[in-house]
Amino acid sequence: METRTLESPPSILPLYARAAAPMIPGASLLPFVPGRGNEIPEVELELPGVEADPDQVAAYAKVCGFALRDHLPPTYPHVLAFPLHMAVMADGSFPFGAVGLVHVENRIVQRRRIDLGEELTFHVRPTKLQSHPKGQTFSLVTKASIDGETAWESTSTMLRRGNGDPKVPNNPAKSELHQISVLAGREFDAVRGEGLAANGEWKLSGELGRRYAAVSGDRNPIHMHSLSAKALGFPRAIAHGMWTKARCLAALESALPDAFAVEVRFRRPILLPARVEFASAAEDGEIDFAVRDAKRRTPHLDGHVEPLEAKSKDGRK
């Protein structure tokens, strides 16, 4: 696998231009535009010296519902790594553009809290394509380390819709996220989220996608406006999956330990504006949670939190 070390975070807007270029007929013939390859490239991007800006963290916390603290929200390293995600998918060797991809699964492992002012080194790599009944999936595997010790890691599974294989069961059994869960000693069961009693309701505005895009850098057109979402096959703009996950963890913030694993499946997109209900239940330190449509009770997200043994800042448990 090729490793490329970057000196600074890539600029998002040029990456989005390259990621959207394959939608233009013939553009994929250009060497710097994704769409020429058939397989996900075996490449890893490394970015050292990343430090979160306190003002940007505060803006993110406000949009997602986190309290202001002296450490990062558990989903914020995803924001710091997002330019690397885009750089991987905007590379000319990538087999398709990133615009229109749908985030279907996400797992985060926070091994310890990350304080404001700590310097992170990120590594991001993609996985191979896998068949899905609605298209193809792949994952972006991210690790954030401090002084050589992994403090945070995630696996984000993305769906490219179209040309699906109906013979493939629609479950996470073959996904990268599922394999990691099994190695961790448990299998993620999204179905149990359906039985949770609601303990909160959220009214989501039509501009939520634009508000989250402003603090996260994720300006995928499916989130930004109904017109751009319709052009990509959605009736209205949809909420970011990572906003929904972050909002759930903000609701659970007082119950979260310093170290934990949290995984979710994004089951159906939240069409904005929307009114959704949040449900959760805790047992033996573990937490199940879900987000459903407040009226129809159709599932949008199911998740699970599992506590881990925390590492200290010197890497010891």
Stockholm file with secondary structure:
# STOCKHOLM 1.0

chainA/1-317         METRTLESPPSILPLYARAAAPMIPGASLLPFVPGRGNEIPEVELELPGVEADPDQVAAYAKVCGFALRDHLPPTYPHVLAFPLHMAVMADGSFPFGAVGLVHVENRIVQRRRIDLGEELTFHVRPTKLQSHPKGQTFSLVTKASIDGETAWESTSTMLRRGNGDPKVPNNPAKSELHQISVLAGREFDAVRGEGLAANGEWKLSGELGRRYAAVSGDRNPIHMHSLSAKALGFPRAIAHGMWTKARCLAALESALPDAFAVEVRFRRPILLPARVEFASAAEDGEIDFAVRDAKRRTPHLDGHVEPLEAKSKDGRK
#=GR chainA/1-317 SS CEEEECSSCCCHHHHHHHHHGGGSTTGGGSTTSSCSCSSCCCEEEEEEEECCCHHHHHHHHHHHTCCCCSBCCTTHHHHHHHHHHHHHHTSTTSSSCSTTCEEEEEEEEESSCCBTTCCEEEEEEECCCEEETTEEEEEEEEEEEETTEEEEEEEEEEEEESSCCTTSCSSGGGSHHHHHHHHTTCCCCGGGGGGCCEEEEEEECTTHHHHHHHHHCCCCHHHHCHHHHHHTTCSSCBCCHHHHHHHHHHHTGGGCCSSEEEEEEECSCCBSSEEEEEEEEEETTEEEEEEEETTTCCEEEEEEEEECCCCCTTSCC
#=GC SS_cons         CEEEECSSCCCHHHHHHHHHGGGSTTGGGSTTSSCSCSSCCCEEEEEEEECCCHHHHHHHHHHHTCCCCSBCCTTHHHHHHHHHHHHHHTSTTSSSCSTTCEEEEEEEEESSCCBTTCCEEEEEEECCCEEETTEEEEEEEEEEEETTEEEEEEEEEEEEESSCCTTSCSSGGGSHHHHHHHHTTCCCCGGGGGGCCEEEEEEECTTHHHHHHHHHCCCCHHHHCHHHHHHTTCSSCBCCHHHHHHHHHHHTGGGCCSSEEEEEEECSCCBSSEEEEEEEEEETTEEEEEEEETTTCCEEEEEEEEECCCCCTTSCC
//
